[in-house]
Structures are given as structure tokens and as C-alpha cells.
Amino acid sequence: MDSLSELVRLLAPSGTVDLHCRVAGAWSAFNAQAAPGHIPYHVVLDGQAEVTVGKDRLRVSAGDVLLFPHGAAHTLTGRHASKRRVTESRHFNGVVTEVTVPGAAAPLDILCGTFVLGSAADILLRTLPEVLCIPTADPDPSVASNDGNDQNDGNDGGWLRGLIGMMHAETDRPRPGGAAIVADLSTTLFTVLLRTLIARGGVAHSLIALMADARMARAVEAVVRAPEAPWTVDSLAEVCNVSRATLARRFAQLGGITPLELVTTLRMERAARLLRQDGLSAAAVGEQCGYASQAAFGRVFTQHFGIGPGAYRRQHRAQRAGGAPAGA
């Protein structure tokens, strides 16, 4: 399994499409701060809009996909000249809630949804910016790129446009199975967006940037494939065919983490998954995650999650039984 597929499996994403908005009059919508691990997204199908995140404003247009990795509160506004507010109408069509605002201007057509990630979300999200804008519209064929990624960019853009087109069709004309199809398509959209970001050079100071770097990607892939291996900075540098100092510097520059922080994070996410399955003792889990002693495993697990392996397992059992609030 390739490193991106393994990462997506670790993140265990699920996707929803909640709203299909068609607004032709003066309109804006405030989106409150989302819960941890929840990534709101907007797909602009047609028209133009303005997004405000804190003091920053971003103009988006047809083909753009907006992601909010930390669930930041934001306001979405249709770019229409009229100041007169028009009452919006809402209708659930069996798949999504349709929001309509009448008006004389060219309508803004947009899908709004959420990606929900599992407990491993922090490894991907921790250093990402508040908002990401990923264009999917066809680039001007007369403008050539010199970065050698034209073919990859084109393929990824085509995949994105195809997925978005299917999502649009299923939300616009509800048919049997539409809700299930839209949920699966939106989950797939998350993976294709990640692949597109990697193909286009990644996002600075993130795991995505490490995966976009030809040499550093070898270390990421090696650790993702086998986090339990006895990795050291020296052994990971050897995988990348670079010096120890170069590996450490590139990880800091590109990912904002150290190589061994990546190892520990992936080990802990594997440990948490194994503990939730209830089939192994804490000692056996620690061994499968690369720790020679239960004491060493328990110490690192407690530092990472704030509670020990045994308490984590009991907490998870209680949550499954409905007897405790969500925790670590």
C-alpha cells in the first residue's frame, strides 16, 4: 500500500455534503468554529464569492474548493451589488438541504460539506493554514509550466472536476441511493484533494510538504509502512540517501516536525487503534508498536494522550456503551 493510501486509512475520513446553495441576491452565511477533526469545505460550482476568515478575505470563483483544516469560523458572502436582503428558502430534497436566494444577478452555486477525520487528524492538520483554496478549473492551455508537473496537475484537476460533477448531479437530481453515493464521493474527494496538493508541491510546513518532496517522501513512506521498526535519524537518513543533518533540517523546514516525532505519532495512533479493538493486552500493543517494555510504552502513550493505555481502553469501552463523554 502506498504512503498516501496508508495515511488516509489512518485518518479514517468520512465526508458529508450538507447544503446546496443557489443564491442570486444579497446573501451571506456565518459558519461557526467546527469541532476538532472536522474540516468544513465549500465547492464553488458556478459564480463568485468572498470568504472572510478573521481579518483575511479571499475571493473564490467557479472550480475552487475551500478547506478549513482547523475548522475556523468564517463567513461566506455572495458577490452581488444589491444591499437589499432577500429571504432565503430552505428545502431538504432527500440528499441535501437546498438553500435558494432569488435575485437578478448571476447566481452563486455552491456545495457545502464537512470532512470528519479520526483521532490521527492532528498529524495532518497541526501545521496547515486556517484556509486552503484548491483550484480545479481547466488552466489556460496556452500557459505552459516549467515545473514538470503539468501532466499530474491536469490528471488531478480532471479527477476533481469529475468527482465534483458527480456530486453535483446526485445532489441536484435526487435518486434512490443518492445519499449513500454522495457520502462516498465526498470521502473520495478528500483523498483526491490530498493527492492534488502533493502533486502541486504541497503546503509549506506540513506533512503534505514532506510527502511532496521526492527525498523526504521516502522517509515518510517508510515510517507510515512500518512505524514499529527501530527507526533512528540515521536509519531514516539512509532511506533518503541524505546526511543526518540534511534530514533533520528538511523535516523542520518542510514539515515543522522532527523525524522521530513522526515515528512517535504514527506509533501512538496505531496503539490507540489496537487498544480500541480490545483484542490485545497493553504489553502486546506496545510490542506491536515498537516498544521493548510495557513501562516505556505506557510512558510515551501517557505523554501523547494524557492518560495511560489501560485508562484509554476503559474510557473507550465506556464511550461505546454510552456511559462517558468523548475524550482522548
C-alpha positions in Angstrom: 0.0 0.0 0.0 1.4 3.4 -0.9 2.0 6.1 1.8 -1.0 8.3 0.9 -3.4 5.3 0.9 -1.9 4.2 4.3 -2.2 7.8 5.6 -5.9 8.0 4.5 -6.6 4.7 6.2 -5.0 6.0 9.4 -7.1 9.2 9.2 -10.3 7.2 8.5 -12.1 10.1 6.8 -15.8 10.4 6.2 -17.5 13.1 4.2 -20.8 14.8 4.1 -22.5 17.3 1.8 -24.9 19.3 3.9 -26.0 22.2 1.7 -26.5 23.1 -1.9 -26.8 26.9 -2.2 -28.0 28.8 -5.2 -28.0 32.5 -4.4 -28.6 35.3 -6.8 -29.4 38.1 -4.3 -27.5 39.7 -1.4 -26.6 36.8 0.8 -24.1 35.8 3.5 -23.7 32.8 5.8 -21.7 32.6 9.0 -20.1 29.3 9.8 -19.1 28.8 13.5 -15.9 27.1 14.7 -16.1 23.4 13.9 -15.3 20.6 16.3 -11.7 19.1 16.4 -11.1 16.8 13.5 -14.0 18.4 11.5 -12.9 20.1 8.2 -15.6 22.3 6.6 -15.3 22.6 2.9 -17.0 24.5 0.1 -17.1 23.6 -3.6 -17.8 26.6 -5.9 -19.8 25.2 -8.8 -20.5 28.5 -10.5 -20.3 32.2 -9.8 -18.1 34.1 -7.4 -18.0 34.5 -3.6 -16.0 36.2 -0.9 -14.8 34.3 2.2 -13.8 36.1 5.4 -11.6 34.3 8.0 -10.7 36.5 10.8 -9.2 39.7 9.2 -8.4 37.9 6.0 -10.6 38.0 2.9 -10.4 35.6 -0.1 -12.2 35.8 -3.4 -13.1 32.5 -5.0 -14.8 31.5 -8.2 -16.1 28.5 -10.2 -13.9 25.5 -9.8 -12.4 26.5 -6.4 -12.5 24.1 -3.4 -12.1 25.7 0.0 -10.9 23.7 3.0 -10.7 24.9 6.6 -8.2 22.4 8.3 -8.8 23.7 11.8 -12.5 24.3 11.4 -12.0 28.1 11.6 -15.1 30.3 11.9 -15.8 32.0 8.6 -18.3 34.0 6.6 -19.3 33.2 3.0 -20.7 36.0 1.0 -22.2 36.2 -2.5 -20.6 38.9 -4.5 -23.8 40.8 -5.6 -24.1 44.6 -5.7 -27.6 44.7 -4.2 -27.7 45.6 -0.5 -31.3 44.6 0.0 -31.6 41.4 1.9 -33.9 38.7 0.4 -35.4 36.0 2.4 -33.8 32.7 1.7 -35.8 29.4 1.3 -34.6 26.0 2.6 -35.8 22.6 1.4 -34.4 19.1 2.1 -34.6 17.2 -1.1 -33.8 13.8 0.3 -30.0 14.1 -0.1 -29.0 17.7 0.9 -30.7 20.9 2.1 -31.2 23.3 -0.8 -30.8 27.0 0.0 -32.2 29.4 -2.5 -32.0 33.2 -2.6 -33.8 34.8 -5.6 -32.3 37.8 -7.4 -31.5 39.3 -10.7 -27.7 38.7 -10.6 -25.9 35.7 -12.0 -26.3 33.0 -9.2 -23.6 31.6 -7.0 -23.9 27.8 -7.0 -22.0 26.1 -4.2 -21.9 22.8 -2.3 -21.1 23.0 1.5 -20.0 20.0 3.5 -17.6 18.6 6.1 -14.8 16.0 6.2 -14.6 14.2 9.6 -11.3 12.7 10.5 -10.4 10.1 13.1 -8.1 10.5 16.1 -5.0 10.7 13.9 -6.1 14.0 12.4 -3.5 16.1 14.2 -0.6 14.6 12.3 -2.0 16.0 9.1 -3.7 19.2 10.4 -1.3 20.5 13.1 0.7 22.9 10.8 -1.8 23.6 8.0 -3.1 27.2 7.5 -6.5 28.3 8.5 -7.8 28.1 4.9 -6.7 26.3 1.8 -8.0 27.1 -1.7 -7.5 24.4 -4.4 -8.4 25.5 -7.9 -9.8 22.7 -10.2 -10.8 24.7 -13.2 -9.1 24.0 -16.5 -5.9 26.1 -16.7 -5.3 28.2 -19.8 -3.7 25.6 -22.2 -1.6 28.4 -23.8 0.2 28.9 -20.5 2.9 26.2 -20.0 4.5 25.3 -16.7 8.2 24.7 -16.3 7.9 22.6 -13.1 7.4 19.3 -14.9 4.1 18.7 -13.2 1.7 19.6 -16.0 0.5 16.1 -16.6 0.0 15.3 -12.9 -1.8 18.6 -12.4 -4.0 18.0 -15.4 -4.9 14.5 -14.3 -5.7 15.5 -10.7 -7.7 18.5 -11.9 -9.7 16.2 -14.2 -10.4 13.8 -11.3 -11.5 16.6 -9.1 -13.8 18.1 -11.8 -15.3 14.6 -12.5 -15.9 13.9 -8.8 -17.4 17.3 -8.3 -19.6 16.9 -11.3 -21.0 13.6 -10.0 -21.6 15.1 -6.6 -23.4 18.0 -8.2 -25.6 15.6 -10.3 -26.5 13.5 -7.3 -27.5 16.5 -5.1 -29.3 18.3 -7.9 -31.5 15.4 -9.0 -32.0 13.1 -6.1 -32.5 9.4 -7.0 -32.5 6.2 -5.0 -29.2 5.6 -3.3 -28.2 9.3 -3.8 -27.4 10.0 -0.1 -25.0 7.0 0.1 -23.4 7.9 -3.3 -22.8 11.5 -2.2 -21.3 10.4 1.1 -18.9 8.0 -0.7 -18.0 10.6 -3.3 -17.3 13.3 -0.7 -15.0 10.9 1.2 -13.2 10.1 -2.1 -12.9 13.9 -2.7 -10.9 14.2 0.5 -8.2 11.8 -0.8 -8.1 13.3 -4.3 -7.6 16.8 -2.8 -4.7 15.5 -0.7 -3.2 13.9 -3.8 -3.6 17.1 -5.7 -1.9 19.2 -3.0 1.0 16.7 -3.0 1.3 16.7 -6.8 1.3 20.5 -6.9 4.1 20.9 -4.5 2.5 20.5 -1.1 1.6 23.1 1.6 4.5 24.7 3.4 5.3 23.4 6.9 3.1 20.3 6.7 3.2 16.6 6.3 1.9 17.2 2.8 5.0 19.2 2.0 7.2 16.3 3.2 5.2 13.9 1.0 5.7 16.3 -1.9 9.5 16.3 -1.6 11.0 13.4 -3.6 13.6 12.5 -1.0 11.7 13.2 2.2 8.7 11.3 0.9 10.9 8.1 1.2 11.2 8.6 4.9 7.5 9.3 5.3 6.6 6.2 3.3 9.0 4.0 5.3 7.6 5.2 8.6 4.0 5.0 7.5 4.5 1.5 6.3 6.3 0.2 9.4 6.1 2.7 12.4 7.1 -0.2 14.7 10.5 -0.5 13.1 13.5 0.7 15.3 13.8 3.9 13.4 16.6 6.4 14.2 17.5 9.6 12.5 20.5 7.8 11.0 18.4 5.0 9.5 15.8 7.4 8.1 18.6 9.5 6.6 19.9 6.4 4.9 16.5 5.6 3.4 16.5 9.1 1.9 20.2 8.9 0.9 21.0 12.2 2.7 23.0 13.1 5.7 21.5 13.1 9.2 21.8 16.9 9.4 20.1 17.3 6.0 17.2 15.0 7.0 16.6 16.9 10.3 16.8 20.3 8.5 14.5 19.3 5.7 11.9 17.9 8.1 12.0 21.1 10.1 11.8 23.3 7.0 9.1 21.3 5.2 7.1 19.6 7.9 7.6 21.6 11.1 8.4 18.3 12.9 11.3 16.1 13.6 11.7 12.7 12.0 11.2 10.9 15.4 8.1 13.0 16.2 6.6 11.5 13.0 7.6 8.0 14.2 6.1 8.5 17.7 2.9 10.0 16.4 2.3 7.1 14.0 3.1 4.6 16.7 0.7 6.2 19.1 -2.1 6.2 16.5 -1.5 2.5 15.8 -1.5 1.8 19.5 -4.8 3.7 20.1 -6.4 1.7 17.2 -5.2 -1.6 18.7 -6.4 -0.7 22.2 -9.8 0.2 20.8 -10.1 -3.2 19.3 -9.9 -4.9 22.7 -8.1 -8.0 21.5 -4.6 -7.4 22.9 -3.1 -6.6 26.2 -1.4 -3.3 26.7 2.0 -5.1 26.7 1.2 -6.8 23.4 0.1 -3.5 21.9 3.3 -1.8 23.0 5.4 -4.6 21.4 3.5 -4.3 18.1 4.2 -0.6 18.2 7.9 -1.0 18.6 8.4 -0.7 22.4 10.6 -3.2 24.2 8.9 -2.7 27.6 5.4 -2.0 28.8 6.8 0.7 31.0 8.4 2.6 28.1 5.2 2.2 26.0 3.0 3.4 28.8 5.2 6.5 29.4 5.1 7.6 25.8 1.4 6.8 25.5 0.6 8.9 28.5 2.6 11.8 27.2 0.8 11.7 23.9 -2.8 11.2 25.0 -2.8 12.4 28.6 -3.9 9.1 30.0 -2.3 5.6 30.2 -3.2 2.7 27.9 -5.4 1.0 30.4 -7.4 4.1 31.2 -7.7 4.9 27.4 -9.2 1.4 26.8 -11.6 1.7 29.7 -12.7 5.2 28.5 -13.3 3.9 25.0 -15.4 1.0 26.3 -17.4 3.4 28.3 -17.9 5.6 25.3 -19.1 2.7 23.2 -21.6 1.8 26.0 -22.8 5.4 26.0 -21.6 5.9 29.6 -18.9 8.6 29.2 -18.3 11.7 27.1 -15.8 11.7 24.3 -12.2 12.1 25.4 -8.7 11.4 24.2 
